Structure formats: C-alpha cells, structure tokens
Amino acid sequence: MSSNVNRNSSEVFDEFILIEDEPARKGEEGTTVNPRLEQLRAAVVLTKEAVRAASITALELATESAHFMGVVGNAGELVNPFEHIQAPVWEEEEVPADMIEAAYAYCEELTRREAGNFYHSFKYLPEEQRRAICAYYAFCRRADDIADGDYVDIFPGSLGPNDPEAITYRRKLEELAAAKPVVERTEYEDKLAQLFFFRKKLSTAYNSMSSTDPIFMALKHTISNFGIPREYMDDMISGMEDDLYTNRYANFEELYSYCYRVASTVGLVCINIYGHDATAAAREFAEAWGIFMQLTNIIRDVQEDTERNRIYLPLEDLERFGLSEEDMMSGRELLKHPGWKPFVTEYCERIKAYRDKAYKLLPLLPKQSRYSPAAMMAFYSSILRRIEKSGGDVFTERVKLSKAEKLTLAAGVYLKHRFLSF
C-alpha cells in the first residue's frame, strides 16, 4: 500500500470559501440558495495523496480474477465484486475492461432488484444506454438509502463521523446552512459523514482517480461516455443532505428547490443518456418531468412522511385552506377536514401543469429512447389520477398500480412510442 498522506483538514476546507455572495437559484421556479454552501459541497474531492491507494499488486490480482467476480452470492444476495479490495481508489488510471463490466453488472442487478417500475422502463433501452441508466439509478438509490434508510456505505480508510475532514465539512455546512438537524444527533452525524465520503467517491468520476466502489466505477465510465455535468450529481447528494436538517417547507419556491435537487436533476441526467438535441427546451421539459414525479411522490406519501415528522407540502399553501401542522399529523382524520380535498384538488392541478410540460420532452428524444421516460410518466399519471379521484385519500391504503395495470400501461406506451411515434 502507498502511504496515507493527509492534508490538514482545516487547510482543505479553508480553500472552499473563495467566491462572492452572488445569488444562486436551483431550478426555474425555486428560491435562491447560499452560493458559499454550494461551493462547499462542490469542492469535495478525493485525491491519491489523501487516501490509501490500491497497490499495483492488488490491481493485478483484481484483473486476473475479474472473470470470477459474480454479483450474486450463493444465497441470492447482491455481492460487491470488489469487496476484497480494501482501499478507496486505484493507483492506476486505467481500469481493466473486465472490472468495468463487473461494475455495470452490479449496478444492473441492483436496479433489477430495487427499481421496481423503473427497471421495466429501462430494460428496453439500447444496451449502452440501459447500462448507463442502471449505473445512475444505483448512484441515486444508494444516496437515498444512506439518507433515508438503514444502508451503511463503506469508505475504506475513513473514520466515519469521527474523521477530521468529515467533522470540518459538517461544521462548515452547519455554519452556512444556519440550520439544526431534524433527526437524532448521532444519526445525523453518521449519515452526513457517509454522504460526505459518497461525494468524495463521486469526485473520482470527474478526475484521474477511480473508485473501488462498483457503482462509481460504472458511473465514471457512464459520465465519460455521456458528458454528464457534475453539478447535477452534486445536487442530488445535496438534496439528501437537506433531508437531514429540513422537515418543513414554508412555501412552494422552497419545495421546488428541493424537488429540483432530488428529481429534476434525474431528468436532466437521463436526457444526456437518452440523447437529445441540446436545446434549452429539452432541459426545461426534463426539469418539469422531475417536478411532476416528485410532487406526486409527496402527496402519495403524506402519511408515511408525517409519521417521521416530515411535512413536504408547503405550509403557506396549507394555511390558505385552514390546514395546520397538527391537522397534517392526524392521519386518516385529515380526510374529515373541510380544507383537505380542495387543497388536494389545487395541488393536483399544479402537478398536472408540470406533467403536461414534461410530455413535451418526448418528441425531442430519439425514438428508441422515448419508451423509458414515457412509461414512467404514464405510471405516475395513473397514480395521480387515483389520488385526485379519491379526494386525497392516501391513508386507507398506499396508492399504487397492480402488476396487471402496469403491464397494460407499459404495453400501450411501448406500442405508441416504439412503433407509432414519428
């Protein structure tokens, strides 16, 4: 192993705060964000000098055994094909093709297991695009699992929440965000440290290093092939961080900025992979696609979110219908409130405006790529109709489509966008 040479963490982060306080905005309709906070996040980088690097012996060993690396264990579990490599990066810039193939296989298997509806829309893409989408999905899935689940991400050689760099990053973020954690402190520090090192792994996709994490190994290849801007990837992680210290949104503009980070960025990355005419219109419609889907998720998951003391619906809009935070926490009792159904009606109309805008994206995509986003839009449109028809009853049972309904919708979309579209 090469020596572990760490720069003083305070020196690293002192370099972050260099820009003027110019206004910054996330999304067309979002509120302004702190530009220094944006710089802090974007400046996280992993370098060979700062970590234990895999030795050339380990690289040769991995190359020789790459064709034995499966991604499914004897018990059917998902297995990291590189888990025997106890270092965060490769010393060599060139990663063997067999290892890249194993990394993509890992991402595709993860997507098949966890993406549900989405995987069925991905699997009909041309092979290069399908693999790229699966690598990107795996990145998003793991970020969400860290922030909102029990998944523990491993960064070899780090000290987790006790790592000096992670501590310095946390303190800078808290200072700039001027916000307190909305989850238990130990959980907050642990998850924020994991996201910090997750962001470090991301940096290897944009420099000469290569992460030994199969998700980021495949992602680096995807980013190189499709020219995906780092800003979109950083914003996704920032949205996950936001969930650790934000559980209320005062107005729609604040909510829009959050939705942009965690959902519009997905649309913007996807159109890079699908292929499109590089027009402002395509980016505008892709942004709307993300807003449409995330706003639908938010209204569908009201009960689940309030059980975790989260209210994503804008408080300002709720108040106009006489709905208080206490009302939102009342579960099924909310259905009896005279303001809930009219609120849901208005909220769904807003979603439909973004949905209609999102559909304008489809003609701008190559014919062979349209089925994937069209299927996702069709699934979410059907869920939205059910919520609207029920008057906002998202409490009796989770609003979802049956397997037969998904297949019927998918078949119609496939026929229309693979064979009948011009």
SULUR-V739405 format. One record per residue. N is the residue number from 1. OMEGA is omega in whole degrees, -180 to 180 (* if undefined). Layout:
N/OMEGA
N/OMEGA
//
This chain:
1/174
2/-177
3/-179
4/-177
5/-178
6/172
7/176
8/-174
9/180
10/177
11/-179
12/-174
13/174
14/180
15/-175
16/-168
17/-173
18/-170
19/176
20/180
21/178
22/-179
23/176
24/-177
25/175
26/-179
27/-176
28/-174
29/-176
30/178
31/179
32/-180
33/-178
34/-176
35/179
36/175
37/178
38/-180
39/178
40/-177
41/-176
42/-176
43/178
44/-176
45/176
46/178
47/-179
48/-177
49/-173
50/-176
51/169
52/-179
53/176
54/-180
55/178
56/177
57/179
58/180
59/178
60/179
61/180
62/180
63/-178
64/-175
65/-174
66/-176
67/176
68/-172
69/175
70/180
71/176
72/-178
73/-178
74/180
75/179
76/-179
77/176
78/-175
79/174
80/-176
81/-177
82/-174
83/179
84/179
85/-175
86/178
87/-174
88/-176
89/172
90/173
91/-177
92/180
93/-177
94/177
95/-179
96/-178
97/-180
98/-180
99/177
100/178
101/179
102/179
103/178
104/179
105/178
106/-179
107/-179
108/178
109/177
110/-179
111/180
112/-177
113/-168
114/-173
115/178
116/-178
117/-173
118/-176
119/-180
120/176
121/180
122/-165
123/179
124/176
125/171
126/-170
127/-177
128/179
129/180
130/-180
131/-180
132/179
133/179
134/177
135/-180
136/177
137/-179
138/177
139/-179
140/-179
141/-179
142/177
143/180
144/179
145/177
146/-173
147/-169
148/-178
149/-176
150/-178
151/177
152/-179
153/-177
154/173
155/-175
156/176
157/-180
158/177
159/179
160/-178
161/179
162/180
163/-178
164/180
165/180
166/179
167/-180
168/177
169/-179
170/-179
171/178
172/-179
173/-180
174/180
175/-176
176/-179
177/-179
178/-178
179/178
180/179
181/179
182/172
183/-179
184/-169
185/-179
186/178
187/180
188/-178
189/180
190/-178
191/180
192/177
193/178
194/179
195/176
196/-180
197/173
198/178
199/176
200/177
201/179
202/-177
203/180
204/177
205/-177
206/175
207/-174
208/-180
209/174
210/179
211/174
212/173
213/-176
214/179
215/-176
216/174
217/177
218/-179
219/179
220/179
221/179
222/-179
223/178
224/-178
225/-171
226/174
227/-177
228/-180
229/-180
230/-178
231/-179
232/-178
233/177
234/-179
235/178
236/180
237/178
238/177
239/177
240/176
241/-180
242/-179
243/-180
244/179
245/174
246/176
247/175
248/178
249/-173
250/-176
251/-176
252/180
253/177
254/180
255/-179
256/180
257/178
258/180
259/178
260/-177
261/-170
262/-176
263/179
264/178
265/177
266/178
267/-178
268/175
269/-177
270/-178
271/172
272/-179
273/179
274/-173
275/180
276/172
277/-175
278/-178
279/176
280/-179
281/180
282/179
283/178
284/-179
285/177
286/176
287/179
288/178
289/179
290/180
291/178
292/-176
293/-178
294/177
295/176
296/176
297/-175
298/-179
299/178
300/-172
301/-178
302/-176
303/-180
304/-178
305/-179
306/176
307/177
308/180
309/177
310/173
311/179
312/180
313/-176
314/-177
315/180
316/180
317/178
318/-178
319/179
320/179
321/176
322/-178
323/-180
324/175
325/179
326/177
327/-178
328/-179
329/-171
330/178
331/-177
332/178
333/-180
334/-180
335/-179
336/-178
337/-176
338/-178
339/-173
340/-177
341/178
342/176
343/-179
344/179
345/180
346/-179
347/180
348/175
349/177
350/179
351/-177
352/176
353/177
354/177
355/-179
356/177
357/-179
358/-179
359/179
360/178
361/-169
362/-180
363/-179
364/-179
365/174
366/-175
367/-176
368/-179
369/-170
370/-175
371/-175
372/178
373/-179
374/179
375/179
376/179
377/-179
378/178
379/-177
380/176
381/179
382/177
383/180
384/179
385/-180
386/179
387/-179
388/-178
389/-178
390/-178
391/177
392/178
393/176
394/-175
395/-177
396/176
397/180
398/180
399/180
400/-180
401/174
402/179
403/180
404/179
405/178
406/-179
407/179
408/178
409/-177
410/-179
411/179
412/179
413/-180
414/-180
415/-176
416/-171
417/177
418/-174
419/-175
420/-178
421/178
422/*
//
